[in-house]
Amino acid sequence: MKIVIRPYQEADVSGIMHVWEEANKVAHPFLSQGYVNKVREDIPAIYLPNADTWIAQNIEKKDDIVGFLSLIGNEVGAIFVLPDSHRKGVGRLLMDKAQSIHDELEVEVFKKNQIGRNFYWKYGFRLLKERHHKASGQSIMRMCYQ
């Protein structure tokens, strides 16, 4: 698989939503359907217009978006990779892009999201604090990378 990281374009919305839907099912099975529905609406309406988003595209397959990362300042607001592309370096390429823009990064990850937590630990993020996330009813971990 040959991956390029490129800036988001408005035409990428359906590809991003597909990646999010598939990855969200695997990483966040503990989230309520109501919360998932709200996030699904907010991604194109609120998050994408206000974030610096990068696309991981498999250039061996035309228009094949396999992952994306959204930054709000130095905050990783989202990083999602298609499940069949996990453990193939896609997430690392996206995070390397974020790190090339900001020396210090922060992220919040659901404590129950073992996939995300393992990825962040392996990349070098460290725990800052843990808190209750009122909107989802879940515990989240705030992590930083320096």
N, C-alpha and C positions, 0 to 999 in steps of 0.2 A: 504494500500500500504506500503510495507516494502522496504525502500530505503537504499542503501549503497553508500558511496562515495569512489571511487577508482581511482587510477591513469589511465590516458589515455594510450591506446595501439593502435598501428597502425591499428588493425582490427576494431577499433571503428569509423573509418572515415565515413562510410555510415550512421551509427546511429547518429553521430554528425551532419552530413549534413541534415538528416531528421528533427532532432530537430530544427536546425537553420532555415530551410525552413518554417516549420510550425509556429514557434515563430516569425520569421521575418515578416511574412504576417500580424500578429496581432499587433505587436509593431511598425512596420515601414511602414504603408501603404502610407506614404507621400514621400517615397524615389523613385527616378526615376528607371526605369527598367535597364538602363545602369549602374547606380551605384550598384544596387543589383547584376547584372551579374558579375561585377568586384570583388565584395566582395566574391561571390560564388566561383570564381576561386582562389582568394587569401587565403581562409581559409585552404584548404589542402596544397597548394603550399608554402605559406609564414608563415601564423600565427601558425598553429599547430606545425610545426617543430621548431619554435622559442619560444614557450610558454610552461609554466608549466600548463598542462590541467588536470582537474579532471572531472570524470564522475559520474552522479547520475543514479544509476541503480536500477530498481524495481526487486528485487530478487525473487518476487513471480512469475514473468514471465521471463523465460530464455531469455537472450540477449535483454531485454527491457530497452533501454537507454531513460530516461525521461528528462535529462538535462545535461548541462556541463558548466564549468567555466574555462576560460583560464587566466592565470596571466603572465605578463611580468614584472618581479621584483614585486613591490608592486602595479602595475597598473592592474586593472581588465580590461583586453582587451575584454572579452566577458563573458556574462552569459545569457544563454538561457534555457528555460524550455518549454516543450510541453504545449500548451494552456490548454489541459484537465487536466494537473497536476498543473496548477496555483492555488495558495491559499491553497496548501496542505503541505507547509513546505519544498518543494524541493529547492527552491531558497535560503531559509534561511540556509539549511544544506550546500549548496555549498558555500555560503558567510561565514558561520562559519568556513569552512575548510580554506578559504583564510585568514580569520582573525587569525586562529591558526598558520599560517605560517608567516604572517606580521601583527604586531600590528597596523600599519598605512596603509591604503589603499586609492587609488585614482581611479577615474573612470570618463569617459566622456560619457554623455548620451544626445541623441537628445532632445532638448527642447519639441518637439512635441510628444515624446514618454512618454505618461502619465503613462503607465504601469510601465516602468522602473523607471521613476522619483518617483512615489509613493512607489515603492519597496525600492529604496535607502533612501528616507526620513524616511520611517518606520524603516529601519535597523539602522539608526543613522548617515547617511552621511549628510554632510553640504556643501552648495554651496561655492566654492572658486571664480569662475569667469565664465562668459559667453563669448562666442566668435563665430565668423562665421567659419564654416567648409567648406573650399573652394571645396573639392572634391564632397561633396553632395549638396552644396548650402544651407545647413541648419544651424540653430543656435544650438550650443551644450553648455552644462553646464558641467563644471569640478567640481567634488565633492570630498570630502575627508572624511575619517572615521578615528577617533583616539580613 
